[in-house]
């Protein structure tokens, strides 16, 4: 099993969720996060004063999948979340050793 963590632009969330659902991936956790990378924030004007916004709003998706579903999920996220502009986000893939569904006690792929 693998865990995909995808950091994407907030306005792309619904498109990504729908595209993943279309290929049969329905379970995910979504968090609103803030951060920066090469984008390095931006300046804004508020009541006549300019100030630096260092951390930009993003959305983080956590998805745990069977190994055979990972490549398809990554393709869908890349295709759907990409705008071609700086700040589109990142995808991280890590190994998951164990999953347990609390309600039933099912483990690993049966618990996904």
C-alpha positions as CSV (number, residue, x, y, z in Angstrom):
1,X,0.0,0.0,0.0
2,X,1.0,3.6,-0.6
3,X,0.0,7.0,0.7
4,X,-0.3,9.9,-1.8
5,X,0.0,13.4,-0.3
6,X,-0.9,15.9,-2.9
7,X,-0.6,19.7,-2.3
8,X,-2.8,21.5,-4.8
9,X,-4.4,24.9,-5.4
10,X,-7.7,25.2,-3.5
11,X,-9.8,25.9,-6.6
12,X,-8.7,22.6,-8.2
13,X,-10.0,20.4,-5.3
14,X,-13.5,19.7,-6.7
15,X,-12.1,18.8,-10.2
16,X,-9.4,16.5,-8.7
17,X,-12.0,14.8,-6.3
18,X,-14.4,14.2,-9.2
19,X,-11.6,12.9,-11.5
20,X,-10.4,10.5,-8.8
21,X,-14.0,9.4,-8.2
22,X,-14.4,8.6,-11.9
23,X,-11.6,6.1,-11.7
24,X,-13.0,4.5,-8.5
25,X,-11.0,6.3,-5.9
26,X,-13.4,7.8,-3.3
27,X,-11.6,7.8,0.0
28,X,-9.4,10.7,1.0
29,X,-8.7,13.2,3.7
30,X,-8.6,16.9,2.8
31,X,-6.9,19.7,4.8
32,X,-6.5,23.4,4.2
33,X,-2.9,24.2,4.5
34,X,-0.6,27.2,3.9
35,X,2.9,27.1,2.5
36,X,5.3,28.3,-0.1
37,X,8.0,27.0,-2.4
38,X,9.4,28.7,-5.4
39,X,6.3,30.8,-5.6
40,X,7.6,32.7,-2.5
41,X,4.4,34.4,-1.6
42,X,3.3,37.8,-2.9
43,X,2.6,41.4,-1.7
44,X,-0.8,42.8,-1.1
45,X,-2.2,46.2,-0.4
46,X,-4.3,46.7,2.7
47,X,-5.6,50.1,3.8
48,X,-2.9,51.8,1.8
49,X,-0.1,49.7,3.3
50,X,1.8,47.1,1.4
51,X,2.6,43.8,3.2
52,X,4.1,40.5,2.3
53,X,2.0,37.3,2.3
54,X,4.6,34.6,2.8
55,X,2.3,31.6,3.2
56,X,-0.2,30.9,0.4
57,X,-3.4,28.9,0.8
58,X,-3.2,25.3,-0.5
59,X,-5.2,22.1,-0.1
60,X,-3.5,18.8,1.0
61,X,-5.1,15.5,-0.1
62,X,-4.1,12.3,1.7
63,X,-5.0,9.1,-0.1
64,X,-4.1,5.6,0.8
65,X,-4.2,3.1,-2.0
66,X,-3.3,-0.4,-3.1
67,X,0.0,-0.4,-5.0
68,X,-1.7,-1.1,-8.4
69,X,-3.9,2.0,-8.1
70,X,-1.1,4.5,-7.4
71,X,0.1,5.3,-10.9
72,X,-3.5,5.9,-12.2
73,X,-4.2,8.2,-9.3
74,X,-1.0,10.2,-9.9
75,X,-1.8,10.6,-13.6
76,X,-5.3,11.9,-12.7
77,X,-4.0,14.4,-10.1
78,X,-1.3,15.6,-12.5
79,X,-3.7,16.1,-15.4
80,X,-6.5,17.7,-13.3
81,X,-4.5,19.9,-10.9
82,X,-2.0,21.3,-13.4
83,X,-2.5,24.9,-14.5
84,X,1.0,25.3,-15.9
85,X,1.8,28.2,-13.6
86,X,4.1,28.3,-10.6
87,X,2.5,27.0,-7.4
88,X,0.6,24.1,-8.9
89,X,1.8,21.9,-6.0
90,X,3.6,18.7,-5.3
91,X,2.8,15.0,-5.0
92,X,4.6,12.8,-2.4
93,X,4.3,9.0,-2.4
94,X,5.2,7.0,0.7
95,X,5.0,3.4,1.8
96,X,2.2,2.4,4.2
97,X,2.9,-0.5,6.5
98,X,-0.5,-1.1,8.1
99,X,-4.0,0.2,7.9
100,X,-6.8,-0.7,10.4
101,X,-10.5,0.2,10.1
102,X,-11.5,1.1,13.6
103,X,-15.2,0.2,13.2
104,X,-14.7,-3.4,12.0
105,X,-11.0,-4.2,12.8
106,X,-10.4,-5.0,9.1
107,X,-6.7,-4.5,8.2
108,X,-4.6,-3.4,5.2
109,X,-6.2,-3.4,1.8
110,X,-9.6,-4.5,3.2
111,X,-9.6,-1.5,5.4
112,X,-8.9,1.0,2.6
